[in-house]
Amino acid sequence: MEEKPSEEYTDIGGLDKQIEELREAI
């Protein structure tokens, strides 16, 4: 897990924001 690139963490953060927005929309 420590070998994951920092870019992947950025993508995960973006997904978390999208998920939060979707949850609020529901």
N, CA, C and O atoms as a Maestro MAE file, in Angstrom:
{
 s_m_m2io_version
 :::
 2.0.0
}

f_m_ct {
 s_m_title
 :::
 protein
 m_atom[104] {
  # First column is atom index #
  i_m_mmod_type
  r_m_x_coord
  r_m_y_coord
  r_m_z_coord
  i_m_residue_number
  s_m_chain_name
  s_m_pdb_residue_name
  s_m_pdb_atom_name
  i_m_atomic_number
  :::
  1 25 0.847 -1.204 0.000 1 A "MET " " N  " 7
  2 3 0.000 0.000 0.000 1 A "MET " " CA " 6
  3 2 0.880 1.252 0.000 1 A "MET " " C  " 6
  4 15 0.451 2.308 -0.466 1 A "MET " " O  " 8
  5 25 2.100 1.143 0.516 2 A "GLU " " N  " 7
  6 3 2.977 2.315 0.571 2 A "GLU " " CA " 6
  7 2 3.584 2.623 -0.795 2 A "GLU " " C  " 6
  8 15 4.198 3.674 -0.977 2 A "GLU " " O  " 8
  9 25 3.414 1.705 -1.766 3 A "GLU " " N  " 7
  10 3 4.011 1.911 -3.088 3 A "GLU " " CA " 6
  11 2 3.058 2.646 -4.026 3 A "GLU " " C  " 6
  12 15 3.388 2.858 -5.193 3 A "GLU " " O  " 8
  13 25 1.891 3.035 -3.541 4 A "LYS " " N  " 7
  14 3 0.929 3.715 -4.417 4 A "LYS " " CA " 6
  15 2 1.415 5.134 -4.713 4 A "LYS " " C  " 6
  16 15 1.934 5.803 -3.819 4 A "LYS " " O  " 8
  17 25 1.256 5.597 -5.936 5 A "PRO " " N  " 7
  18 3 1.689 6.954 -6.305 5 A "PRO " " CA " 6
  19 2 0.795 8.012 -5.676 5 A "PRO " " C  " 6
  20 15 -0.365 7.749 -5.359 5 A "PRO " " O  " 8
  21 25 1.341 9.208 -5.499 6 A "SER " " N  " 7
  22 3 0.562 10.285 -4.880 6 A "SER " " CA " 6
  23 2 -0.603 10.669 -5.780 6 A "SER " " C  " 6
  24 15 -1.622 11.163 -5.297 6 A "SER " " O  " 8
  25 25 -0.463 10.447 -7.089 7 A "GLU " " N  " 7
  26 3 -1.549 10.806 -8.010 7 A "GLU " " CA " 6
  27 2 -2.817 10.035 -7.656 7 A "GLU " " C  " 6
  28 15 -3.925 10.565 -7.748 7 A "GLU " " O  " 8
  29 25 -2.642 8.772 -7.249 8 A "GLU " " N  " 7
  30 3 -3.822 7.972 -6.922 8 A "GLU " " CA " 6
  31 2 -4.549 8.582 -5.716 8 A "GLU " " C  " 6
  32 15 -5.779 8.598 -5.670 8 A "GLU " " O  " 8
  33 25 -3.789 9.076 -4.754 9 A "TYR " " N  " 7
  34 3 -4.426 9.676 -3.573 9 A "TYR " " CA " 6
  35 2 -5.244 10.890 -3.990 9 A "TYR " " C  " 6
  36 15 -6.325 11.129 -3.452 9 A "TYR " " O  " 8
  37 25 -4.728 11.662 -4.953 10 A "THR " " N  " 7
  38 3 -5.464 12.843 -5.421 10 A "THR " " CA " 6
  39 2 -6.775 12.397 -6.053 10 A "THR " " C  " 6
  40 15 -7.820 13.003 -5.819 10 A "THR " " O  " 8
  41 25 -6.720 11.324 -6.864 11 A "ASP " " N  " 7
  42 3 -7.942 10.838 -7.504 11 A "ASP " " CA " 6
  43 2 -8.949 10.409 -6.438 11 A "ASP " " C  " 6
  44 15 -10.141 10.694 -6.554 11 A "ASP " " O  " 8
  45 25 -8.471 9.728 -5.406 12 A "ILE " " N  " 7
  46 3 -9.371 9.261 -4.344 12 A "ILE " " CA " 6
  47 2 -10.028 10.471 -3.668 12 A "ILE " " C  " 6
  48 15 -11.226 10.451 -3.385 12 A "ILE " " O  " 8
  49 25 -9.249 11.510 -3.414 13 A "GLY " " N  " 7
  50 3 -9.800 12.707 -2.780 13 A "GLY " " CA " 6
  51 2 -10.887 13.316 -3.650 13 A "GLY " " C  " 6
  52 15 -11.927 13.737 -3.144 13 A "GLY " " O  " 8
  53 25 -10.651 13.366 -4.954 14 A "GLY " " N  " 7
  54 3 -11.660 13.922 -5.864 14 A "GLY " " CA " 6
  55 2 -12.917 13.069 -5.842 14 A "GLY " " C  " 6
  56 15 -14.031 13.592 -5.868 14 A "GLY " " O  " 8
  57 25 -12.736 11.750 -5.795 15 A "LEU " " N  " 7
  58 3 -13.895 10.860 -5.772 15 A "LEU " " CA " 6
  59 2 -14.685 11.081 -4.488 15 A "LEU " " C  " 6
  60 15 -15.916 11.109 -4.513 15 A "LEU " " O  " 8
  61 25 -13.991 11.237 -3.374 16 A "ASP " " N  " 7
  62 3 -14.678 11.457 -2.094 16 A "ASP " " CA " 6
  63 2 -15.556 12.698 -2.192 16 A "ASP " " C  " 6
  64 15 -16.687 12.703 -1.705 16 A "ASP " " O  " 8
  65 25 -15.038 13.748 -2.822 17 A "LYS " " N  " 7
  66 3 -15.826 14.987 -2.939 17 A "LYS " " CA " 6
  67 2 -17.050 14.727 -3.799 17 A "LYS " " C  " 6
  68 15 -18.146 15.180 -3.469 17 A "LYS " " O  " 8
  69 25 -16.876 14.003 -4.898 18 A "GLN " " N  " 7
  70 3 -18.012 13.716 -5.781 18 A "GLN " " CA " 6
  71 2 -19.044 12.882 -5.035 18 A "GLN " " C  " 6
  72 15 -20.244 13.123 -5.167 18 A "GLN " " O  " 8
  73 25 -18.596 11.912 -4.259 19 A "ILE " " N  " 7
  74 3 -19.521 11.049 -3.508 19 A "ILE " " CA " 6
  75 2 -20.311 11.900 -2.510 19 A "ILE " " C  " 6
  76 15 -21.516 11.716 -2.340 19 A "ILE " " O  " 8
  77 25 -19.621 12.825 -1.857 20 A "GLU " " N  " 7
  78 3 -20.319 13.681 -0.878 20 A "GLU " " CA " 6
  79 2 -21.391 14.500 -1.581 20 A "GLU " " C  " 6
  80 15 -22.505 14.636 -1.076 20 A "GLU " " O  " 8
  81 25 -21.053 15.050 -2.753 21 A "GLU " " N  " 7
  82 3 -22.034 15.861 -3.486 21 A "GLU " " CA " 6
  83 2 -23.216 14.995 -3.903 21 A "GLU " " C  " 6
  84 15 -24.365 15.433 -3.846 21 A "GLU " " O  " 8
  85 25 -22.930 13.759 -4.323 22 A "LEU " " N  " 7
  86 3 -24.017 12.871 -4.748 22 A "LEU " " CA " 6
  87 2 -24.912 12.540 -3.555 22 A "LEU " " C  " 6
  88 15 -26.135 12.508 -3.684 22 A "LEU " " O  " 8
  89 25 -24.307 12.295 -2.407 23 A "ARG " " N  " 7
  90 3 -25.107 11.951 -1.215 23 A "ARG " " CA " 6
  91 2 -26.024 13.120 -0.861 23 A "ARG " " C  " 6
  92 15 -27.181 12.916 -0.493 23 A "ARG " " O  " 8
  93 25 -25.503 14.348 -0.973 24 A "GLU " " N  " 7
  94 3 -26.334 15.514 -0.639 24 A "GLU " " CA " 6
  95 2 -27.464 15.669 -1.652 24 A "GLU " " C  " 6
  96 15 -28.558 16.115 -1.305 24 A "GLU " " O  " 8
  97 25 -27.199 15.301 -2.904 25 A "ALA " " N  " 7
  98 3 -28.220 15.452 -3.952 25 A "ALA " " CA " 6
  99 2 -29.354 14.459 -3.732 25 A "ALA " " C  " 6
  100 15 -30.509 14.755 -4.037 25 A "ALA " " O  " 8
  101 25 -29.030 13.291 -3.207 26 A "ILE " " N  " 7
  102 3 -30.067 12.259 -3.016 26 A "ILE " " CA " 6
  103 2 -31.055 12.714 -1.939 26 A "ILE " " C  " 6
  104 15 -32.002 11.993 -1.626 26 A "ILE " " O  " 8
  :::
 }
 m_bond[103] {
  # First column is bond index #
  i_m_from
  i_m_to
  i_m_order
  :::
  1 1 2 1
  2 2 3 1
  3 3 4 2
  4 3 5 1
  5 5 6 1
  6 6 7 1
  7 7 8 2
  8 7 9 1
  9 9 10 1
  10 10 11 1
  11 11 12 2
  12 11 13 1
  13 13 14 1
  14 14 15 1
  15 15 16 2
  16 15 17 1
  17 17 18 1
  18 18 19 1
  19 19 20 2
  20 19 21 1
  21 21 22 1
  22 22 23 1
  23 23 24 2
  24 23 25 1
  25 25 26 1
  26 26 27 1
  27 27 28 2
  28 27 29 1
  29 29 30 1
  30 30 31 1
  31 31 32 2
  32 31 33 1
  33 33 34 1
  34 34 35 1
  35 35 36 2
  36 35 37 1
  37 37 38 1
  38 38 39 1
  39 39 40 2
  40 39 41 1
  41 41 42 1
  42 42 43 1
  43 43 44 2
  44 43 45 1
  45 45 46 1
  46 46 47 1
  47 47 48 2
  48 47 49 1
  49 49 50 1
  50 50 51 1
  51 51 52 2
  52 51 53 1
  53 53 54 1
  54 54 55 1
  55 55 56 2
  56 55 57 1
  57 57 58 1
  58 58 59 1
  59 59 60 2
  60 59 61 1
  61 61 62 1
  62 62 63 1
  63 63 64 2
  64 63 65 1
  65 65 66 1
  66 66 67 1
  67 67 68 2
  68 67 69 1
  69 69 70 1
  70 70 71 1
  71 71 72 2
  72 71 73 1
  73 73 74 1
  74 74 75 1
  75 75 76 2
  76 75 77 1
  77 77 78 1
  78 78 79 1
  79 79 80 2
  80 79 81 1
  81 81 82 1
  82 82 83 1
  83 83 84 2
  84 83 85 1
  85 85 86 1
  86 86 87 1
  87 87 88 2
  88 87 89 1
  89 89 90 1
  90 90 91 1
  91 91 92 2
  92 91 93 1
  93 93 94 1
  94 94 95 1
  95 95 96 2
  96 95 97 1
  97 97 98 1
  98 98 99 1
  99 99 100 2
  100 99 101 1
  101 101 102 1
  102 102 103 1
  103 103 104 2
  :::
 }
}
